[in-house]
């Protein structure tokens, strides 16, 4: 009930980073009115006074705590007070993501994720505070009827808190119940409620343990709330409940879970990127294979055209010779020189043009060969860059689907590397010259 005192708010806000001071005004402190109900509490002393009045009605003397020298722990004292907490279900809340920084439990500083960014966690606020109030009142109704020995009269007070990470109610109750031998007096029944007691047995007549009672309370409370229409799961998880995890340990566990979730999401993202890279690599490899095939066909075409050059030159010379002989025979002797020059000039020009065309083609072929060589060099660099990945593929476990697929990818890449090496070895080592 710190909201009743500004000093208490300041004191606890320094010690509890979950407290949102601006929302302290939303908290609701209630005290037992002594007439079967509760009223708003304006002074915590009212709760203490009500509790002290019930203590005075207990006839049996309380046992004091004693130090056990074998364990250095206090034991043997009378349990007089029960402190109970119930949180509002997430289905009745609205999430505010990234509200709180996650604090390192050792340093108290903000914890960072693998990228060096501050880790954040959500805050949950009540969707409807009136609905939340009814929920908590139903919780108190069940606990008063089924768990707290003295019923509603034993609930000294409670505080509905809206100023922390999750809306919850804190209940303070004593462990006193009416004395069947004296209706004006009370007796301690903490064992009957929370621990093992000879008077509390199951259907088989066996004495119930404290854990058995707690399981039954939790199961009954959940069914009680489900019957009233609250949106909560009706299942009771025996394995995860009542594990003895305290608030601090639970907080550390949730921080660790958030770290694991971040790493898991990053691993999934990296795996998807790797799959994308694999697909891109396969596409690029297919492109390079097609380009290498086209380069090889083009080189073979250039080699065939280059082989035809001597034959074309001889054919041209033969045609020129025939034209010269015909011209000489048709001309008179005194005009032989002029006729020969006239006949040879067009042929020489044609020869020059064809030679220029062939030289342009050879230059183009040399550029294309250089482009092929550059492409091959880029491919070599890509192959070298992929060597670590290929080695991991080759070392993968062949008895798993992923490992078998990795080894097949590695084998295909090795085959393509051998073919590319063969293509490069067959490429000409120098530019062809006219006449070759």
C-alpha positions as CSV (number, residue, x, y, z in Angstrom):
1,X,0.0,0.0,0.0
2,X,2.9,2.3,-0.8
3,X,0.5,4.6,-2.8
4,X,-0.8,5.9,0.6
5,X,2.5,7.6,1.4
6,X,4.6,9.7,-1.0
7,X,7.8,8.7,0.9
8,X,7.0,5.0,0.5
9,X,6.5,5.6,-3.3
10,X,9.9,7.2,-3.6
11,X,11.6,4.6,-1.4
12,X,10.3,1.6,-3.3
13,X,10.6,3.2,-6.8
14,X,14.4,3.4,-6.2
15,X,14.5,-0.3,-5.4
16,X,12.0,-1.7,-7.9
17,X,12.6,-0.6,-11.6
18,X,9.2,-2.0,-12.5
19,X,7.3,0.8,-10.6
20,X,5.8,3.5,-12.8
21,X,5.4,6.3,-10.3
22,X,2.9,8.2,-12.5
23,X,0.5,5.2,-12.3
24,X,0.6,4.9,-8.5
25,X,-2.6,6.8,-8.3
26,X,-4.4,3.9,-10.1
27,X,-3.6,1.5,-7.2
28,X,-6.5,0.5,-4.9
29,X,-5.8,-0.2,-1.2
30,X,-8.6,-1.9,0.7
31,X,-9.1,-2.9,4.4
32,X,-11.5,-5.3,6.0
33,X,-14.5,-3.3,7.3
34,X,-15.2,-5.9,10.1
35,X,-18.7,-6.4,8.7
36,X,-18.1,-9.0,6.0
37,X,-16.8,-6.6,3.4
38,X,-14.0,-4.2,2.5
39,X,-13.6,-0.4,2.3
40,X,-11.0,1.9,0.8
41,X,-8.0,2.2,3.0
42,X,-6.5,5.7,3.7
43,X,-4.0,4.7,6.4
44,X,-2.1,1.4,6.6
45,X,-2.5,1.5,10.4
46,X,-6.1,0.5,9.8
47,X,-4.9,-2.8,8.5
48,X,-2.5,-3.3,11.4
49,X,-5.2,-2.4,13.9
50,X,-7.6,-4.9,12.4
51,X,-5.0,-7.6,12.5
52,X,-3.9,-6.8,16.0
53,X,-7.6,-7.1,17.2
54,X,-7.7,-10.6,15.7
55,X,-4.4,-11.5,17.3
56,X,-5.9,-10.6,20.7
57,X,-8.7,-13.1,20.2
58,X,-6.2,-16.1,19.8
59,X,-6.2,-18.0,23.1
60,X,-3.2,-20.3,22.5
61,X,0.3,-18.8,23.0
62,X,2.4,-18.3,19.9
63,X,5.6,-20.3,19.5
64,X,8.7,-18.1,18.8
65,X,11.1,-18.8,16.0
66,X,14.2,-20.7,17.2
67,X,17.6,-21.0,15.5
68,X,18.5,-24.5,14.4
69,X,22.2,-24.9,15.0
70,X,22.5,-27.7,12.4
71,X,21.2,-25.6,9.5
72,X,21.5,-22.0,10.8
73,X,17.8,-21.5,9.9
74,X,14.9,-20.3,12.0
75,X,12.3,-22.9,12.7
76,X,9.4,-23.8,15.0
77,X,7.6,-20.5,15.1
78,X,3.9,-20.1,14.7
79,X,2.8,-19.0,11.2
80,X,0.4,-16.1,11.6
81,X,0.3,-14.4,8.3
82,X,-0.2,-15.4,4.6
83,X,0.9,-13.1,1.8
84,X,-0.8,-14.1,-1.5
85,X,-0.4,-12.6,-5.0
86,X,-2.6,-13.1,-8.1
87,X,-1.8,-11.6,-11.5
88,X,-4.3,-10.5,-14.1
89,X,-4.3,-12.9,-17.1
90,X,-2.7,-11.6,-20.3
91,X,-6.0,-12.1,-22.1
92,X,-7.4,-9.2,-19.9
93,X,-4.4,-6.9,-20.6
94,X,-3.0,-4.7,-23.3
95,X,0.7,-5.2,-24.1
96,X,3.1,-2.2,-24.4
97,X,6.1,-3.7,-26.2
98,X,9.7,-2.5,-25.4
99,X,8.6,-0.5,-22.3
100,X,11.3,-1.7,-19.8
101,X,15.0,-2.2,-20.4
102,X,16.3,-5.6,-19.4
103,X,18.8,-5.2,-16.5
104,X,21.9,-7.3,-16.0
105,X,21.4,-9.1,-12.6
106,X,25.1,-8.7,-11.8
107,X,25.7,-5.0,-12.7
108,X,22.2,-3.5,-12.7
109,X,23.0,-1.9,-16.1
110,X,21.0,-2.4,-19.2
111,X,21.6,-5.8,-20.8
112,X,22.7,-5.7,-24.5
113,X,21.9,-8.2,-27.2
114,X,24.5,-9.7,-29.6
115,X,24.4,-6.5,-31.8
116,X,25.1,-4.3,-28.8
117,X,21.5,-3.0,-28.7
118,X,19.7,-2.6,-25.4
119,X,17.3,-5.5,-24.7
120,X,13.7,-4.5,-23.9
121,X,10.7,-6.2,-22.4
122,X,7.0,-5.5,-22.5
123,X,4.7,-4.0,-19.9
124,X,1.1,-5.2,-19.5
125,X,-1.7,-2.9,-18.4
126,X,-5.3,-3.7,-17.6
127,X,-7.7,-3.5,-20.6
128,X,-10.5,-2.5,-18.3
129,X,-9.7,-1.6,-14.6
130,X,-13.3,-2.3,-13.6
131,X,-13.1,-5.7,-15.1
132,X,-9.7,-6.3,-13.4
133,X,-11.3,-5.3,-10.1
134,X,-14.1,-7.8,-10.5
135,X,-11.5,-10.5,-11.4
136,X,-9.4,-9.8,-8.3
137,X,-12.5,-9.8,-6.1
138,X,-13.5,-13.2,-7.5
139,X,-10.0,-14.5,-6.7
140,X,-10.3,-13.2,-3.1
141,X,-13.8,-14.7,-2.8
142,X,-12.5,-18.2,-3.8
143,X,-9.4,-18.0,-1.5
144,X,-11.5,-16.8,1.4
145,X,-13.9,-19.8,1.0
146,X,-11.4,-22.5,0.1
147,X,-7.9,-21.7,1.2
148,X,-7.7,-19.0,4.0
149,X,-8.8,-20.7,7.2
150,X,-10.7,-17.9,8.7
151,X,-12.7,-17.0,5.6
152,X,-13.3,-13.3,4.6
153,X,-12.8,-12.1,8.2
154,X,-9.2,-13.4,8.0
155,X,-8.4,-11.2,5.0
156,X,-6.9,-8.1,6.7
157,X,-6.7,-6.2,3.5
158,X,-5.5,-6.2,-0.1
159,X,-4.0,-3.9,-2.7
160,X,-4.7,-3.9,-6.4
161,X,-1.6,-2.7,-8.2
162,X,-1.6,-1.1,-11.7
163,X,1.7,0.6,-11.5
164,X,4.1,-2.3,-12.2
165,X,4.9,-4.6,-15.2
166,X,1.7,-6.6,-14.8
167,X,-1.6,-5.8,-12.9
168,X,-1.9,-7.9,-9.8
169,X,-3.4,-8.0,-6.3
170,X,-1.5,-8.5,-3.1
171,X,-3.5,-10.0,-0.3
172,X,-2.6,-10.1,3.4
173,X,-4.5,-12.6,5.5
174,X,-3.9,-14.2,8.9
175,X,-4.1,-18.0,9.6
176,X,-6.7,-17.8,12.4
177,X,-10.0,-19.5,12.3
178,X,-12.9,-19.5,14.8
179,X,-12.2,-21.8,17.8
180,X,-15.0,-24.5,17.8
181,X,-14.8,-24.6,21.6
182,X,-15.2,-20.8,22.1
183,X,-17.0,-18.8,19.4
184,X,-15.5,-15.5,20.7
185,X,-12.0,-16.8,20.3
186,X,-9.7,-17.8,17.4
187,X,-7.1,-20.5,16.9
188,X,-4.1,-20.9,14.6
189,X,-4.9,-23.2,11.6
190,X,-1.9,-22.5,9.3
191,X,-1.1,-26.2,9.1
192,X,-4.6,-27.1,8.2
193,X,-4.4,-24.6,5.3
194,X,-0.9,-24.7,3.9
195,X,1.0,-27.7,5.4
196,X,0.4,-31.3,6.5
197,X,-2.1,-31.8,9.3
198,X,-3.6,-34.9,10.8
199,X,-7.2,-33.6,10.4
200,X,-6.9,-32.9,6.6
201,X,-7.0,-36.1,4.6
202,X,-7.8,-37.2,1.1
203,X,-10.6,-39.5,0.0
204,X,-8.5,-42.5,0.7
205,X,-7.9,-41.4,4.3
206,X,-4.3,-40.3,3.7
207,X,-3.0,-37.1,5.2
208,X,-2.6,-34.4,2.6
209,X,0.8,-32.8,2.0
210,X,1.2,-29.0,1.6
211,X,2.0,-29.4,-2.1
212,X,-1.2,-31.4,-2.6
213,X,-3.2,-28.7,-1.0
214,X,-1.6,-26.0,-3.1
215,X,-2.3,-28.0,-6.3
216,X,-5.9,-28.3,-5.3
217,X,-6.2,-24.6,-4.5
218,X,-4.8,-23.7,-7.9
219,X,-6.9,-26.1,-9.8
220,X,-10.0,-25.0,-7.9
221,X,-9.3,-21.3,-8.4
222,X,-8.8,-21.8,-12.1
223,X,-12.1,-23.6,-12.4
224,X,-13.8,-21.0,-10.3
225,X,-12.6,-18.3,-12.7
226,X,-13.5,-20.3,-15.8
227,X,-17.0,-20.8,-14.5
228,X,-17.4,-17.0,-14.1
229,X,-16.5,-16.6,-17.8
230,X,-13.0,-15.2,-17.6
231,X,-10.8,-15.9,-20.7
232,X,-8.2,-18.1,-19.2
233,X,-6.9,-21.6,-20.0
234,X,-8.8,-24.3,-18.0
235,X,-5.7,-26.5,-18.1
236,X,-3.5,-26.9,-15.0
237,X,0.2,-27.6,-15.8
238,X,1.5,-30.0,-13.1
239,X,5.0,-30.0,-14.4
240,X,5.6,-26.2,-14.6
241,X,3.5,-25.1,-11.6
242,X,4.8,-24.9,-8.0
243,X,8.4,-25.3,-9.0
244,X,9.5,-23.0,-6.2
245,X,10.8,-20.2,-8.5
246,X,11.0,-16.9,-6.8
247,X,10.4,-13.5,-8.4
248,X,14.1,-12.7,-8.9
249,X,14.8,-16.2,-10.3
250,X,11.7,-15.9,-12.6
251,X,13.0,-12.5,-13.8
252,X,16.4,-14.0,-14.6
253,X,14.8,-16.9,-16.4
254,X,12.6,-14.6,-18.5
255,X,15.7,-12.4,-19.4
256,X,17.6,-15.6,-20.4
257,X,14.6,-16.7,-22.5
258,X,14.5,-13.3,-24.2
259,X,18.2,-13.7,-25.1
260,X,17.6,-17.2,-26.4
261,X,14.6,-16.0,-28.4
262,X,16.7,-13.2,-30.0
263,X,19.5,-15.7,-30.8
264,X,17.0,-18.2,-32.2
265,X,15.4,-15.6,-34.4
266,X,18.8,-14.4,-35.6
267,X,19.8,-18.0,-36.4
268,X,16.6,-18.5,-38.4
269,X,17.2,-15.3,-40.3
270,X,20.8,-16.3,-41.0
271,X,19.6,-19.7,-42.1
272,X,17.2,-18.1,-44.5
273,X,19.9,-15.8,-45.8
274,X,22.2,-18.8,-46.3
275,X,19.5,-20.6,-48.3
276,X,19.0,-17.5,-50.4
277,X,22.8,-17.3,-51.0
278,X,22.8,-21.0,-52.0
279,X,20.0,-20.3,-54.5
280,X,21.8,-17.2,-55.9
281,X,25.0,-19.2,-56.1
282,X,23.3,-22.0,-58.1
283,X,21.7,-19.4,-60.4
284,X,25.1,-17.7,-60.9
285,X,26.8,-21.0,-61.6
286,X,24.2,-21.8,-64.2
287,X,24.7,-18.4,-65.8
288,X,28.5,-18.9,-65.8
289,X,28.1,-22.4,-67.3
290,X,25.9,-20.9,-70.1
291,X,28.4,-18.0,-70.7
292,X,31.3,-20.4,-70.8
293,X,29.4,-22.5,-73.4
294,X,28.7,-19.4,-75.5
295,X,32.4,-18.3,-75.3
296,X,33.5,-21.7,-76.4
297,X,31.2,-21.8,-79.4
298,X,32.3,-18.3,-80.4
299,X,36.0,-19.2,-80.1
300,X,35.4,-22.2,-82.3
301,X,33.6,-20.0,-84.9
302,X,36.5,-17.6,-84.8
303,X,39.0,-20.4,-85.3
304,X,37.0,-21.7,-88.3
305,X,36.9,-18.3,-89.9
306,X,40.6,-17.8,-89.2
307,X,41.4,-21.1,-90.9
308,X,39.5,-20.0,-94.0
309,X,41.7,-16.8,-94.5
310,X,44.5,-18.4,-96.5
311,X,42.1,-20.1,-98.8
312,X,40.2,-16.8,-99.3
313,X,43.5,-15.1,-100.0
314,X,44.6,-17.7,-102.6
315,X,41.2,-17.5,-104.3
316,X,41.4,-13.7,-104.5
317,X,44.8,-13.9,-106.0
318,X,43.7,-16.4,-108.5
319,X,40.7,-14.3,-109.6
320,X,43.0,-11.2,-109.8
321,X,45.5,-13.2,-112.0
322,X,42.8,-14.4,-114.3
323,X,41.4,-10.8,-114.7
324,X,44.8,-9.5,-115.5
325,X,45.4,-12.1,-118.2
326,X,42.1,-11.4,-119.8
327,X,42.8,-7.7,-119.7
328,X,46.3,-8.1,-121.3
329,X,45.0,-10.2,-124.1
330,X,42.2,-7.6,-124.9
331,X,44.6,-4.7,-124.9
332,X,47.1,-3.8,-127.4
333,X,50.7,-4.1,-126.3
334,X,51.3,-0.4,-125.9
335,X,48.4,-0.2,-123.4
336,X,49.4,-3.3,-121.4
337,X,50.8,-1.3,-118.5
338,X,47.7,0.9,-118.3
339,X,45.3,-2.1,-118.7
340,X,47.0,-4.1,-116.0
341,X,47.0,-1.2,-113.6
342,X,43.3,-0.5,-114.4
343,X,42.4,-4.2,-113.9
344,X,44.4,-4.6,-110.7
345,X,43.3,-1.4,-108.9
346,X,39.7,-2.6,-108.1
347,X,41.0,-5.9,-106.9
348,X,43.6,-4.3,-104.7
349,X,41.0,-2.0,-103.2
350,X,38.7,-5.0,-102.6
351,X,41.6,-6.9,-101.0
352,X,42.4,-3.9,-98.8
353,X,38.7,-3.6,-97.7
354,X,38.5,-7.3,-96.9
355,X,41.7,-7.2,-95.0
356,X,40.5,-4.3,-93.0
357,X,37.3,-6.2,-92.3
358,X,39.2,-9.3,-91.2
359,X,41.4,-7.2,-89.0
360,X,38.3,-5.6,-87.3
361,X,36.9,-9.1,-86.8
362,X,40.2,-10.3,-85.3
363,X,40.3,-7.2,-83.0
364,X,36.7,-8.0,-81.9
365,X,37.6,-11.6,-81.3
366,X,40.6,-10.5,-79.2
367,X,38.3,-8.3,-77.1
368,X,35.8,-11.1,-76.6
369,X,38.6,-13.4,-75.7
370,X,39.8,-10.8,-73.1
371,X,36.2,-10.6,-71.8
372,X,36.1,-14.4,-71.5
373,X,39.5,-14.3,-69.7
374,X,38.1,-11.6,-67.3
375,X,34.9,-13.6,-66.7
376,X,37.0,-16.7,-66.0
377,X,39.2,-14.8,-63.5
378,X,36.1,-13.5,-61.7
379,X,34.8,-17.0,-61.6
380,X,38.1,-18.2,-60.2
381,X,37.8,-15.6,-57.5
382,X,34.3,-16.7,-56.7
383,X,35.5,-20.3,-56.5
384,X,38.2,-19.3,-54.1
385,X,35.8,-17.4,-52.0
386,X,33.4,-20.3,-51.9
387,X,36.2,-22.8,-50.9
388,X,35.4,-22.7,-47.1
389,X,31.7,-23.2,-47.8
390,X,32.5,-26.0,-50.2
391,X,34.8,-27.7,-47.7
392,X,32.0,-27.5,-45.1
393,X,29.6,-29.0,-47.6
394,X,32.1,-31.8,-48.3
395,X,32.5,-32.4,-44.5
396,X,28.7,-32.4,-43.9
397,X,27.1,-35.6,-42.5
398,X,26.0,-37.5,-45.7
399,X,23.4,-39.4,-43.6
400,X,21.2,-36.4,-43.1
401,X,19.1,-34.7,-45.8
402,X,20.8,-31.4,-45.3
403,X,24.3,-33.0,-45.3
404,X,23.5,-35.1,-48.4
405,X,22.3,-32.0,-50.2
406,X,25.4,-30.1,-49.2
407,X,27.7,-32.8,-50.5
408,X,25.8,-32.9,-53.8
409,X,26.2,-29.2,-54.1
410,X,29.9,-29.4,-53.4
411,X,30.4,-32.2,-56.0
412,X,28.6,-30.2,-58.7
413,X,30.7,-27.1,-57.9
414,X,33.9,-29.2,-58.1
415,X,32.8,-30.6,-61.5
416,X,32.0,-27.2,-62.8
417,X,35.4,-25.9,-61.6
418,X,37.1,-28.7,-63.5
419,X,35.2,-28.0,-66.7
420,X,36.0,-24.2,-66.4
421,X,39.7,-25.1,-65.9
422,X,39.5,-27.3,-69.1
423,X,38.0,-24.5,-71.1
424,X,40.7,-22.1,-70.0
425,X,43.4,-24.6,-70.9
426,X,42.0,-24.9,-74.4
427,X,41.8,-21.1,-75.0
428,X,44.4,-19.6,-77.4
429,X,47.4,-18.1,-75.6
430,X,47.9,-15.2,-78.0
431,X,46.0,-13.0,-80.5
432,X,45.8,-14.5,-84.0
433,X,47.5,-12.3,-86.6
434,X,46.4,-11.8,-90.2
435,X,47.6,-14.6,-92.3
436,X,47.7,-17.2,-89.5
